[in-house]
Amino acid sequence: MAEEKYKTLEVVEKNPKSGVFHLYLNRPRQRNALTHDFFIEFPKALYALDHNRDVNVIVLSGAGDHFCSGIDISQLKSITQSYHDAGESLRRQILAMRDSVTTLEQCRKPVIASIHGAYIGGAIDIVTAYDLRYCTEDAFFSVKEVDLVLAADLGTLQRLPLIVGYGNAMELALTARRFSNSEAKQLGLVSRAFPSKDDLDQAGSCVAGRDFPAALCNRKIIGARYFSTGYEATNGKMNDTLEYRSPRDSDGHGTHTAYIEIERERGGGGVDSGSGGERVEF
């Protein structure tokens, strides 16, 4: 069966019959900035890989010099316009984008993040949903949204505290400061850092080549416990909140629910990290 062609993604099986499939963010000239097409294609690609019997493990990487520079500025014009015209329209679009990211948690195949270069803004929303996170020593990170008058509402504010702790997540989200691979490892956001992308790719392939049934079993058990320690906070106002639900698997184990408040008095129509680096601070 021929692989579907995507505008923003590429699926590669480097070693036939290895069971290791690589899913690349494939807009290197734009530093793999996330577009509307990405949020449509990403769940489709993951669904296809999850239901492919030849796939044991998925390794998600970025083509070019950077993994991902966040959401493409040019793609957010319609969203920011809808904010001024109709708050409910904006809410629905954000929920659709968030659900696209949540597909990572619903995937029953282990997913490994292979991170190099920039990992900014909306990319952090994605990385928090991976099972394993590795990076190169040149990788750097930033929860950028506060600098752009946005809430990190695609998953970062819900998942990051469960990974790095509430205090650390709060500090990163409120300062939008850039932090290095070594700090990301210290915080637990990544498990290991490697000297080069070649070393990273080799390590990722080695881990991905391990026994799949055992890996899946461990993933299900850890995932259920992970979400059982979640938290819930809400102000009770439907129009001012986004509801986040992420069943860890189809059996319903470990459902986590949280709410985040959306700032309704934004002055600007700010946006996330942009394409082509026009407003991305590297």
Secondary structure per residue as TSV (DSSP state, phi and psi in degrees):
chain	resnum	aa	ss	phi	psi
A	1	M	-	360.0	126.8
A	2	A	-	-71.6	142.1
A	3	E	-	-71.9	141.2
A	4	E	-	-68.8	143.6
A	5	K	-	-91.4	137.5
A	6	Y	-	-121.1	154.9
A	7	K	S	-79.0	-33.4
A	8	T	S	-115.1	-5.1
A	9	L	E	-132.6	159.8
A	10	E	E	-142.1	134.6
A	11	V	E	-107.4	127.3
A	12	V	E	-134.8	132.2
A	13	E	-	-107.2	100.3
A	14	K	S	-66.2	-42.3
A	15	N	S	-115.7	109.5
A	16	P	T	-54.4	139.2
A	17	K	T	65.2	16.3
A	18	S	S	-82.6	-21.8
A	19	G	-	81.9	-2.2
A	20	V	E	-100.3	114.4
A	21	F	E	-112.8	133.3
A	22	H	E	-100.9	127.7
A	23	L	E	-111.0	114.3
A	24	Y	E	-103.1	133.8
A	25	L	E	-70.8	122.5
A	26	N	-	-123.7	56.4
A	27	R	-	-132.2	62.8
A	28	P	G	-60.5	-33.1
A	29	R	G	-67.1	-25.2
A	30	Q	G	-102.6	18.9
A	31	R	T	54.2	34.0
A	32	N	T	56.2	34.8
A	33	A	-	-59.4	143.0
A	34	L	B	-84.4	123.9
A	35	T	-	-108.6	175.2
A	36	H	H	-58.3	-39.9
A	37	D	H	-60.7	-38.2
A	38	F	H	-59.5	-47.2
A	39	F	H	-68.4	-19.4
A	40	I	H	-83.6	-42.9
A	41	E	H	-78.5	-32.2
A	42	F	H	-58.6	-51.1
A	43	P	H	-64.7	-31.9
A	44	K	H	-64.5	-44.5
A	45	A	H	-65.1	-42.7
A	46	L	H	-66.3	-39.5
A	47	Y	H	-61.7	-44.3
A	48	A	H	-63.3	-42.0
A	49	L	H	-69.2	-40.3
A	50	D	H	-62.8	-33.4
A	51	H	T	-98.4	7.0
A	52	N	-	-91.0	117.1
A	53	R	T	-65.4	-18.6
A	54	D	T	-80.3	-11.1
A	55	V	-	-94.1	122.6
A	56	N	S	-101.2	-41.3
A	57	V	E	-141.3	146.4
A	58	I	E	-114.5	128.7
A	59	V	E	-111.4	118.6
A	60	L	E	-100.0	124.3
A	61	S	E	-134.8	173.3
A	62	G	E	-117.5	135.6
A	63	A	S	-76.8	146.6
A	64	G	S	89.4	-155.9
A	65	D	S	-84.5	-16.1
A	66	H	-	-135.5	147.2
A	67	F	S	-67.8	-56.0
A	68	C	B	-166.5	133.2
A	69	S	-	-99.9	13.7
A	70	G	-	99.5	-165.2
A	71	I	B	-78.4	136.9
A	72	D	-	-65.8	124.9
A	73	I	G	-55.6	-46.4
A	74	S	G	-64.4	-23.1
A	75	Q	G	-83.9	-9.4
A	76	L	G	-96.2	0.1
A	77	K	H	-60.1	-43.7
A	78	S	H	-67.4	-33.4
A	79	I	H	-70.3	-47.6
A	80	T	H	-65.5	-33.6
A	81	Q	H	-65.2	-40.2
A	82	S	H	-66.8	-26.4
A	83	Y	H	-62.0	-42.6
A	84	H	H	-73.8	-29.7
A	85	D	H	-86.5	-42.4
A	86	A	-	-158.3	111.8
A	87	G	H	-60.2	-35.6
A	88	E	H	-66.2	-35.3
A	89	S	H	-63.0	-43.7
A	90	L	H	-62.2	-45.0
A	91	R	H	-57.4	-44.0
A	92	R	H	-65.3	-39.0
A	93	Q	H	-66.8	-41.3
A	94	I	H	-65.9	-40.5
A	95	L	H	-61.8	-39.7
A	96	A	H	-64.5	-41.7
A	97	M	H	-65.6	-41.9
A	98	R	H	-63.7	-40.8
A	99	D	H	-63.6	-33.4
A	100	S	H	-61.1	-43.1
A	101	V	H	-68.0	-39.0
A	102	T	H	-63.1	-18.5
A	103	T	H	-55.1	-30.2
A	104	L	H	-59.3	-42.0
A	105	E	H	-72.3	-28.4
A	106	Q	H	-82.0	-16.4
A	107	C	-	-65.9	131.3
A	108	R	S	-87.6	-5.8
A	109	K	S	-93.5	139.6
A	110	P	-	-58.5	138.0
A	111	V	E	-120.7	125.7
A	112	I	E	-108.7	130.6
A	113	A	E	-90.1	127.7
A	114	S	E	-115.8	94.9
A	115	I	E	-102.9	131.8
A	116	H	-	-140.4	152.9
A	117	G	S	65.9	-140.3
A	118	A	E	-77.8	140.8
A	119	Y	E	-139.3	91.8
A	120	I	E	-121.3	146.5
A	121	G	T	53.2	-116.5
A	122	G	H	-58.9	-22.2
A	123	A	H	-64.6	-32.9
A	124	I	H	-65.6	-35.6
A	125	D	H	-55.4	-39.8
A	126	I	H	-74.8	-45.2
A	127	V	H	-63.5	-29.4
A	128	T	T	-69.5	-13.1
A	129	A	T	-97.3	-3.6
A	130	Y	-	-72.4	162.3
A	131	D	S	-85.2	-44.6
A	132	L	E	-127.5	142.2
A	133	R	E	-131.5	113.4
A	134	Y	E	-117.2	156.4
A	135	C	E	-149.0	169.9
A	136	T	E	-91.7	166.1
A	137	E	T	-72.4	-13.1
A	138	D	T	-93.9	1.5
A	139	A	-	-70.5	144.8
A	140	F	E	-142.1	157.5
A	141	F	E	-134.4	155.1
A	142	S	E	-162.3	129.3
A	143	V	-	-85.2	87.3
A	144	K	G	-82.9	-13.9
A	145	E	G	-57.0	-37.1
A	146	V	G	-63.6	-30.7
A	147	D	G	-68.4	-20.2
A	148	L	G	-111.2	17.4
A	149	V	T	59.5	45.1
A	150	L	-	-129.7	157.8
A	151	A	-	-93.8	141.1
A	152	A	-	-80.5	70.4
A	153	D	T	-100.9	19.7
A	154	L	T	-101.0	6.8
A	155	G	T	142.7	-24.1
A	156	T	H	-58.5	-49.1
A	157	L	H	-67.5	-21.9
A	158	Q	H	-89.1	-41.1
A	159	R	H	-94.0	-36.5
A	160	L	H	-58.5	-41.5
A	161	P	H	-60.3	-29.6
A	162	L	H	-74.5	-16.4
A	163	I	H	-98.8	-48.8
A	164	V	H	-108.0	-4.3
A	165	G	-	96.7	151.6
A	166	Y	H	-61.6	-47.4
A	167	G	H	-62.4	-44.1
A	168	N	H	-65.6	-42.1
A	169	A	H	-63.8	-41.4
A	170	M	H	-61.4	-45.5
A	171	E	H	-63.7	-42.8
A	172	L	H	-66.6	-39.5
A	173	A	H	-72.5	-33.5
A	174	L	H	-84.9	-25.2
A	175	T	H	-98.3	-23.8
A	176	A	-	57.2	21.5
A	177	R	-	-71.7	152.5
A	178	R	-	-80.2	133.1
A	179	F	E	-130.5	154.2
A	180	S	E	-89.1	175.4
A	181	N	H	-62.6	-36.9
A	182	S	H	-66.6	-39.4
A	183	E	H	-70.6	-37.9
A	184	A	H	-59.9	-38.6
A	185	K	H	-68.8	-42.8
A	186	Q	H	-60.4	-38.2
A	187	L	H	-75.7	-18.3
A	188	G	T	93.2	5.9
A	189	L	S	-69.8	-33.8
A	190	V	-	-123.5	154.7
A	191	S	S	-89.8	-39.1
A	192	R	E	-145.9	153.6
A	193	A	E	-124.2	141.5
A	194	F	E	-122.4	151.0
A	195	P	S	-60.3	-34.6
A	196	S	S	-142.2	168.0
A	197	K	H	-66.5	-34.0
A	198	D	H	-62.8	-43.8
A	199	D	H	-63.3	-39.6
A	200	L	H	-62.6	-47.3
A	201	D	H	-61.8	-41.2
A	202	Q	H	-65.2	-43.3
A	203	A	H	-65.6	-42.0
A	204	G	H	-62.4	-40.8
A	205	S	H	-67.3	-36.0
A	206	C	H	-65.1	-46.7
A	207	V	H	-65.1	-42.0
A	208	A	H	-65.8	-23.5
A	209	G	T	-82.4	-0.2
A	210	R	S	-71.3	172.4
A	211	D	-	-59.0	120.2
A	212	F	H	-70.0	-47.6
A	213	P	H	-57.7	-41.3
A	214	A	H	-65.7	-40.9
A	215	A	H	-62.3	-42.3
A	216	L	H	-65.2	-40.6
A	217	C	H	-61.5	-47.3
A	218	N	H	-62.7	-39.3
A	219	R	H	-61.1	-43.3
A	220	K	H	-65.8	-42.3
A	221	I	H	-67.2	-49.1
A	222	I	H	-62.6	-41.5
A	223	G	H	-61.7	-42.0
A	224	A	H	-63.4	-42.2
A	225	R	H	-69.8	-36.4
A	226	Y	H	-59.9	-46.7
A	227	F	H	-80.4	-17.3
A	228	S	H	-71.9	-15.1
A	229	T	T	-98.9	14.2
A	230	G	-	-69.2	177.5
A	231	Y	-	-129.0	164.7
A	232	E	-	-137.9	133.6
A	233	A	-	-147.5	133.2
A	234	T	-	-151.5	149.4
A	235	N	-	-98.6	1.8
A	236	G	S	78.2	7.4
A	237	K	-	-106.5	109.7
A	238	M	G	-58.1	-40.0
A	239	N	G	-72.6	-17.0
A	240	D	G	-107.8	7.4
A	241	T	E	-132.5	156.0
A	242	L	E	-112.9	133.7
A	243	E	E	-94.8	132.5
A	244	Y	E	-118.0	117.8
A	245	R	E	-129.5	133.3
A	246	S	-	-140.4	87.5
A	247	P	-	-61.6	125.9
A	248	R	S	-67.2	-29.4
A	249	D	S	-153.9	176.6
A	250	S	T	-68.6	-14.5
A	251	D	T	-82.1	-6.5
A	252	G	-	84.7	13.4
A	253	H	T	-73.6	133.2
A	254	G	T	71.1	47.0
A	255	T	-	-72.5	132.6
A	256	H	-	-117.3	133.3
A	257	T	E	-126.8	134.6
A	258	A	E	-148.2	165.1
A	259	Y	E	-132.2	148.9
A	260	I	E	-129.2	147.7
A	261	E	E	-89.9	134.0
A	262	I	-	-98.1	130.5
A	263	E	-	-68.6	120.8
A	264	R	S	-95.5	-2.7
A	265	E	-	-114.2	38.7
A	266	R	-	-65.2	139.6
A	267	G	S	-89.4	-28.1
A	268	G	S	-107.3	-35.1
A	269	G	-	74.8	45.2
A	270	G	-	-64.3	161.9
A	271	V	-	-137.6	168.7
A	272	D	-	-84.9	-170.2
A	273	S	S	-58.5	141.5
A	274	G	-	-102.3	170.8
A	275	S	G	-79.2	150.0
A	276	G	G	67.5	5.0
A	277	G	G	76.9	16.6
A	278	E	S	-61.6	-35.7
A	279	R	S	-131.7	21.2
A	280	V	-	-97.3	123.6
A	281	E	-	-93.0	105.6
A	282	F	-	-100.6	360.0
